[in-house]
């Protein structure tokens, strides 16, 4: 049933509930307050601003914390989010086509999905200007491969955990940097704390 009007919420009221991966035991539910979600979105905006001309593609499942950025960061500044149909959610060829057709400028996924997109794109071009990767180790080869398809794109490797509201750290890969053999096995560094974050 539709609401009669907006519902007032306090900054410390829960905004959403997500479950951890369970990598250290059983998955547990984490209530994230509005204040924490807004602080993370604002912190990311200081490092990687988005605006009304930006378009993102929502590939993360809604029960995964990367989707919080997809839903709130770009929409909150007047941008748009391309939402693939359910049957398109794991089809990298379709993502490539959607990114091109809708002029997607912001990519926010786990590294494996960017890897799939780049493999599907081959030596073609993409309109991406900002790539945010989190949720897993970012392969040292990804910056160079991304540069071949989207030379102007910034690639940020982000780290964090569900309990800390999506991301806590950031490392910007040098544009077009080739894979460093010394870091290939372990991937890109976790980087430094995001603005407003203490580790």
C-alpha positions as CSV (number, residue, x, y, z in Angstrom):
1,X,0.0,0.0,0.0
2,X,1.4,3.4,-0.9
3,X,2.5,5.8,1.9
4,X,0.4,8.9,2.4
5,X,3.5,11.0,2.5
6,X,7.2,11.1,3.4
7,X,8.2,9.3,6.6
8,X,10.4,11.3,9.0
9,X,13.6,9.4,10.0
10,X,16.4,10.4,12.3
11,X,20.0,10.2,11.2
12,X,20.7,7.2,13.5
13,X,17.6,5.2,12.4
14,X,18.4,2.1,10.4
15,X,18.5,2.8,6.6
16,X,19.0,-0.9,5.6
17,X,20.0,-4.3,6.9
18,X,22.6,-6.4,5.0
19,X,24.3,-9.6,5.9
20,X,28.1,-10.1,6.1
21,X,29.7,-12.7,3.9
22,X,30.4,-15.0,6.8
23,X,34.1,-15.2,5.9
24,X,35.0,-15.2,9.7
25,X,32.2,-17.5,10.7
26,X,28.4,-17.3,10.3
27,X,26.9,-14.4,8.3
28,X,25.4,-11.8,10.6
29,X,22.9,-9.0,10.0
30,X,24.3,-5.5,10.1
31,X,22.0,-2.5,10.5
32,X,23.4,0.5,8.8
33,X,22.1,3.9,10.0
34,X,21.2,6.7,7.6
35,X,24.0,8.8,9.0
36,X,26.6,6.1,8.2
37,X,25.4,5.6,4.6
38,X,25.3,9.3,3.9
39,X,28.8,9.8,5.4
40,X,30.2,7.1,3.1
41,X,28.5,8.6,0.0
42,X,29.8,12.1,0.9
43,X,33.2,10.7,1.5
44,X,33.3,9.0,-1.8
45,X,32.0,12.2,-3.5
46,X,35.0,14.1,-2.1
47,X,37.4,11.6,-3.8
48,X,35.4,10.9,-6.9
49,X,32.6,13.5,-7.5
50,X,29.6,12.6,-9.7
51,X,27.0,14.9,-11.1
52,X,23.8,15.2,-13.1
53,X,25.4,14.2,-16.4
54,X,26.6,10.9,-14.9
55,X,25.0,7.5,-15.7
56,X,25.7,4.4,-13.6
57,X,24.8,0.8,-14.3
58,X,23.3,-1.2,-11.4
59,X,24.8,-4.7,-11.6
60,X,25.2,-5.4,-7.8
61,X,22.4,-7.3,-6.2
62,X,20.4,-5.2,-3.7
63,X,21.5,-7.5,-0.8
64,X,25.1,-6.6,-1.5
65,X,26.5,-3.3,-0.1
66,X,27.9,-2.0,-3.3
67,X,24.3,-1.5,-4.5
68,X,24.0,1.3,-1.9
69,X,26.3,3.5,-4.0
70,X,24.5,2.6,-7.2
71,X,21.1,3.7,-5.6
72,X,22.1,6.8,-3.7
73,X,25.3,8.4,-5.0
74,X,24.4,9.1,-8.6
75,X,20.6,9.6,-8.1
76,X,21.2,12.0,-5.2
77,X,22.9,14.5,-7.6
78,X,20.4,14.1,-10.5
79,X,22.3,11.5,-12.5
80,X,20.7,8.3,-13.8
81,X,21.0,4.6,-13.1
82,X,20.7,2.0,-15.9
83,X,19.0,-1.1,-14.5
84,X,19.5,-4.2,-16.6
85,X,16.7,-6.7,-16.9
86,X,17.1,-9.8,-14.7
87,X,18.2,-12.0,-17.7
88,X,20.9,-9.4,-18.5
89,X,22.5,-9.3,-15.1
90,X,25.3,-11.8,-15.9
91,X,25.7,-11.1,-19.6
92,X,28.9,-9.1,-20.2
93,X,28.1,-8.6,-23.9
94,X,24.8,-7.0,-22.9
95,X,26.5,-4.8,-20.2
96,X,28.8,-3.5,-22.9
97,X,25.9,-2.7,-25.2
98,X,24.0,-1.0,-22.3
99,X,27.1,1.0,-21.3
100,X,27.5,2.3,-24.9
101,X,23.8,2.8,-25.6
102,X,23.1,4.8,-22.4
103,X,26.4,6.6,-22.1
104,X,27.3,5.0,-18.8
105,X,30.1,7.0,-17.1
106,X,30.3,5.4,-13.7
107,X,31.0,1.7,-13.1
108,X,30.8,0.3,-9.5
109,X,31.2,-3.4,-9.1
110,X,33.4,-6.2,-7.8
111,X,36.6,-6.6,-9.9
112,X,35.4,-9.8,-11.6
113,X,32.6,-8.0,-13.3
114,X,34.9,-5.3,-14.7
115,X,37.1,-8.2,-15.9
116,X,34.1,-9.7,-17.7
117,X,33.2,-6.3,-19.3
118,X,36.7,-5.7,-20.6
119,X,36.9,-9.2,-22.0
120,X,33.6,-8.6,-23.8
121,X,34.7,-5.2,-25.1
122,X,38.0,-6.4,-26.6
123,X,39.7,-3.5,-28.3
124,X,36.5,-1.4,-28.5
125,X,35.8,1.7,-26.6
126,X,33.6,2.5,-23.5
127,X,32.4,5.9,-22.3
128,X,33.4,5.3,-18.7
129,X,35.1,8.1,-16.8
130,X,35.0,6.6,-13.2
131,X,35.5,3.0,-12.2
132,X,35.0,2.0,-8.5
133,X,36.0,-1.5,-7.6
134,X,35.5,-3.1,-4.2
135,X,34.4,-6.3,-2.5
136,X,37.5,-8.3,-3.6
137,X,41.2,-7.9,-4.6
138,X,41.6,-5.7,-7.6
139,X,43.9,-7.4,-10.1
140,X,47.0,-5.4,-11.0
141,X,46.3,-5.9,-14.7
142,X,42.9,-4.1,-14.6
143,X,44.2,-0.5,-14.9
144,X,46.1,-1.2,-18.1
145,X,43.2,-3.2,-19.6
146,X,40.7,-0.5,-18.7
147,X,42.9,2.2,-20.2
148,X,42.8,0.4,-23.5
149,X,39.0,0.7,-23.6
150,X,38.4,3.9,-21.6
151,X,41.6,6.0,-21.7
152,X,40.2,8.9,-19.6
153,X,38.7,6.6,-16.9
154,X,39.9,6.9,-13.3
155,X,40.1,3.5,-11.5
156,X,39.7,3.5,-7.7
157,X,40.3,0.3,-5.7
158,X,38.2,0.5,-2.6
159,X,38.3,-1.6,0.6
160,X,36.0,-2.1,3.5
161,X,33.4,-4.3,5.1
162,X,29.7,-4.4,5.5
163,X,30.0,-3.3,9.1
164,X,31.9,-0.2,8.1
165,X,29.3,0.9,5.4
166,X,30.6,-0.2,2.0
167,X,34.1,1.3,1.7
168,X,36.7,2.7,4.1
169,X,39.9,2.9,2.0
170,X,40.8,4.1,-1.5
171,X,43.7,3.6,-3.8
172,X,43.7,5.4,-7.2
173,X,45.5,3.4,-9.9
174,X,47.7,5.4,-12.3
175,X,45.9,5.7,-15.6
176,X,47.1,3.0,-18.0
177,X,49.6,1.7,-15.6
178,X,50.9,-1.7,-16.7
179,X,50.7,-4.7,-14.3
180,X,53.5,-4.6,-11.8
181,X,54.9,-8.1,-11.5
182,X,55.6,-7.6,-7.8
183,X,52.0,-6.8,-7.1
184,X,50.3,-9.1,-9.6
185,X,49.7,-11.9,-7.1
186,X,48.3,-9.7,-4.4
187,X,46.6,-7.1,-6.5
188,X,46.3,-3.3,-6.0
189,X,46.9,-1.9,-2.5
190,X,44.0,-1.2,-0.2
191,X,45.2,2.4,-0.1
192,X,44.6,5.2,2.4
193,X,41.5,5.9,4.5
194,X,38.7,7.8,2.8
195,X,38.1,11.3,4.0
196,X,36.4,11.2,7.4
197,X,37.5,7.6,8.1
198,X,39.9,6.5,10.8
199,X,41.5,3.1,10.7
